[in-house]
Amino acid sequence: MNLLLLDPAEVVGDEAVLGSGDRRARHIRQVLRATVGQRLRAGMTRGATGEAEVLSLEPEVRLRLDLTGPAAAPPAVDLVVAVPRPKALSRLVQTAAAFGVGRIDLVNAWRVDKSYFESPRLVPEALVADARLGCEQGATTWLPDIAVHRLFMPFLAAAGWPTGAALAVAHPRGESLLEEVVAPGSAGPIVLAVGPEGGWIDRELASLAALGFRAVRLGAAILRADTAVTALLAQIDLLRRMAI
């Protein structure tokens, strides 16, 4: 936990209390081995960052907050991801949140196993929990919005992309490299679509192309969905830091 993430409802004045059974309280005591008076890096969900001074550790963790850093800006990258295997889903959400994405839309696709939608990892509480873990790892306060869509075509018909966004769909045989769609040094909005393990079918690719998505490849390797998301976000982070 590189950032103690707190919700506004947990804060009264400049103090917050974490119950003895709270996951973050256990981490502070058992993993960080914090002591009274120690200052921890902290932030408010989608808000300011700063420090939290430990006032007490037993029976509950009581903290005094000093959050004077700027609030997190909404990330410029959104994800559309075909629902992966349940074991990979948690890794994907945590990684995306750690990098900092504004939104994750988990969608159905022809090659998505329909049993995935019955996984307990896909319930809203589990998705939010994974996103929080990712934010804590990446030290970002922006908790992404996450939605699940069982019907792909109605999702595309209703979706509205940010104005001027670069639209890219990952495909191992994409006609473009990522840097040809996301210009080096660009700071504009981006929407990335990542398919299931078996890939998008031609109809799905055509539907995305009709909306302006360009098929991009990262290189010669064919990656699993969660690995592809990691590689895409890492390359975008690098591209944004490069001068044109």
C-alpha positions in Angstrom: 0.0 0.0 0.0 1.9 3.0 -1.3 -1.1 5.3 -0.6 -3.7 5.2 2.1 -6.9 5.8 0.2 -9.8 7.3 2.3 -13.3 8.1 1.3 -14.9 11.5 2.3 -17.5 9.7 4.5 -14.7 8.3 6.6 -13.3 11.7 7.5 -14.7 14.0 10.3 -12.9 17.3 10.5 -9.3 16.5 9.9 -9.4 13.0 11.4 -10.3 9.5 10.2 -10.9 6.3 12.1 -10.3 2.8 10.7 -11.9 0.0 12.6 -9.8 -2.8 14.0 -11.0 -5.2 11.3 -10.5 -2.8 8.4 -8.1 -4.2 5.8 -6.1 -0.9 5.8 -5.9 -0.9 9.6 -4.4 -4.4 9.5 -1.9 -3.3 6.8 -0.8 -0.3 8.8 -0.2 -2.4 11.9 1.1 -5.6 10.5 2.8 -4.8 7.2 3.9 -1.2 7.6 4.4 -1.7 11.3 3.6 1.9 11.9 4.1 3.7 15.2 2.2 6.4 16.9 3.3 9.7 15.4 4.4 8.2 12.1 3.2 10.0 9.0 1.9 8.0 6.1 1.2 9.0 2.5 -2.5 9.4 2.1 -5.2 10.7 -0.2 -8.9 11.2 -0.6 -10.8 9.3 -3.2 -10.7 11.5 -6.4 -9.3 14.2 -4.1 -6.3 15.7 -2.6 -3.2 13.9 -1.4 -0.9 14.5 1.6 -0.1 12.8 4.8 -1.9 11.0 7.6 -0.3 11.1 11.1 -1.0 8.0 13.2 -2.6 9.1 16.5 -3.4 5.6 17.8 -3.2 2.0 16.7 -5.4 0.1 19.2 -8.2 -0.9 19.3 -8.7 1.1 16.1 -6.4 3.1 13.9 -7.0 6.9 14.3 -5.4 9.3 11.9 -5.0 13.1 11.6 -5.0 14.2 8.0 -3.0 16.9 6.3 -4.1 16.7 2.7 -2.8 19.8 1.0 -1.7 18.4 -2.4 -3.7 19.0 -5.5 -6.7 16.8 -6.3 -6.2 14.1 -8.9 -7.1 15.2 -12.5 -9.4 12.9 -14.4 -7.2 10.5 -16.4 -7.3 10.8 -20.1 -7.3 7.1 -20.9 -10.5 4.9 -20.8 -10.6 1.2 -21.4 -13.1 -1.1 -23.1 -12.1 -4.7 -22.3 -13.8 -8.0 -23.2 -14.3 -9.8 -19.8 -11.2 -12.0 -19.3 -10.8 -15.2 -17.2 -11.9 -14.5 -13.6 -8.3 -15.0 -12.3 -7.0 -12.5 -14.8 -9.8 -10.0 -14.1 -8.6 -8.9 -10.7 -5.1 -8.4 -12.1 -6.4 -6.4 -15.0 -8.5 -4.0 -12.9 -5.8 -3.5 -10.3 -3.2 -2.8 -13.0 -5.4 -0.4 -14.9 -6.3 1.5 -11.7 -2.6 1.7 -10.7 -1.6 3.3 -14.0 -4.6 5.7 -13.7 -7.6 5.3 -16.1 -10.8 7.2 -16.0 -13.2 4.4 -16.8 -13.2 0.6 -17.4 -16.1 -0.9 -19.5 -16.1 -4.6 -19.2 -18.0 -6.0 -22.2 -19.2 -9.3 -23.7 -17.8 -10.6 -26.9 -18.3 -13.6 -29.1 -15.2 -15.4 -27.7 -15.9 -14.5 -24.0 -16.9 -17.6 -22.1 -20.4 -16.8 -20.8 -19.7 -18.5 -17.5 -17.3 -15.6 -16.7 -20.3 -13.4 -16.1 -21.3 -15.6 -13.1 -17.9 -15.0 -11.4 -18.0 -13.3 -7.9 -15.1 -11.3 -9.1 -17.4 -9.4 -11.5 -19.8 -8.2 -8.8 -19.6 -4.4 -8.2 -18.2 -4.7 -4.7 -15.3 -7.0 -5.9 -14.5 -4.7 -8.8 -14.4 -1.6 -6.6 -12.2 -3.5 -4.1 -9.7 -4.4 -6.9 -9.7 -0.9 -8.2 -8.9 0.4 -4.7 -6.0 -2.0 -4.4 -4.7 -0.7 -7.7 -5.0 2.9 -6.6 -3.1 2.1 -3.4 -0.4 0.4 -5.4 -0.1 3.1 -8.0 -0.4 5.9 -5.4 -3.2 7.6 -7.3 -6.5 8.8 -5.8 -8.5 8.5 -9.0 -10.8 5.5 -8.5 -12.1 4.6 -12.0 -15.7 4.1 -12.9 -16.4 0.5 -13.8 -19.4 -0.9 -15.7 -20.3 -4.4 -17.0 -22.1 -4.8 -20.3 -23.5 -8.2 -21.2 -24.5 -7.1 -24.8 -21.7 -5.7 -26.9 -23.5 -4.1 -29.8 -26.0 -2.2 -27.6 -23.0 -1.0 -25.6 -21.3 0.4 -28.7 -24.5 2.0 -29.9 -25.0 3.9 -26.7 -21.4 4.7 -25.9 -20.1 8.2 -26.2 -16.4 8.7 -26.6 -14.6 11.9 -25.5 -14.5 14.6 -28.2 -11.3 14.3 -30.2 -10.2 11.0 -28.5 -7.7 8.7 -30.2 -9.6 5.4 -30.6 -7.5 2.3 -30.7 -8.4 -1.4 -30.7 -5.6 -3.8 -29.9 -5.2 -6.6 -32.4 -2.0 -8.7 -33.2 -2.5 -8.1 -36.9 -3.4 -4.4 -36.6 -2.5 -2.3 -39.5 -1.0 0.5 -37.3 1.5 0.6 -34.5 0.3 2.2 -31.3 2.5 5.3 -31.8 0.8 6.0 -35.2 -2.5 6.5 -33.4 -1.3 8.0 -30.1 1.2 10.6 -31.2 4.3 11.0 -29.1 3.9 13.9 -26.7 0.1 13.9 -27.1 -2.0 14.7 -24.0 -5.4 14.2 -25.5 -8.0 11.6 -24.5 -7.6 8.0 -25.5 -10.0 5.0 -25.6 -8.4 1.6 -25.8 -10.4 -1.6 -26.7 -8.8 -4.9 -25.7 -10.4 -8.2 -26.8 -10.8 -11.6 -25.2 -8.1 -14.3 -25.2 -9.3 -15.7 -28.5 -9.4 -12.2 -30.1 -12.2 -10.1 -31.5 -14.1 -11.6 -34.4 -14.3 -9.8 -37.7 -17.8 -8.4 -37.1 -16.7 -6.9 -33.8 -13.6 -5.4 -35.4 -15.7 -4.0 -38.2 -18.2 -2.5 -35.7 -15.4 -0.8 -33.8 -13.8 0.4 -37.1 -17.1 2.0 -38.1 -17.0 4.1 -34.9 -13.5 5.3 -35.7 -11.3 2.8 -33.9 -8.0 1.9 -35.6 -6.5 -1.6 -35.1 -3.1 -1.3 -33.5 -0.4 -3.8 -32.7 2.3 -3.6 -30.0 4.9 -5.8 -31.7 5.3 -9.4 -32.7 4.1 -11.0 -29.5 0.5 -12.1 -29.0 -0.4 -11.2 -25.4 -3.1 -12.3 -23.0 -5.7 -9.6 -22.2 -4.3 -8.6 -18.8 -0.7 -8.5 -20.2 -1.9 -6.5 -23.2 -3.5 -3.9 -21.0 -0.3 -3.5 -19.0 1.8 -3.2 -22.1 -0.6 -0.7 -23.7 -0.8 1.6 -20.7 3.0 1.4 -20.2 3.6 2.4 -23.8 1.1 5.2 -23.6 2.7 6.5 -20.5 6.1 6.6 -22.3 4.6 8.1 -25.5 3.0 10.9 -23.5 6.5 11.8 -22.0 8.1 12.0 -25.4 8.5 15.2 -27.4 7.1 15.1 -30.9 
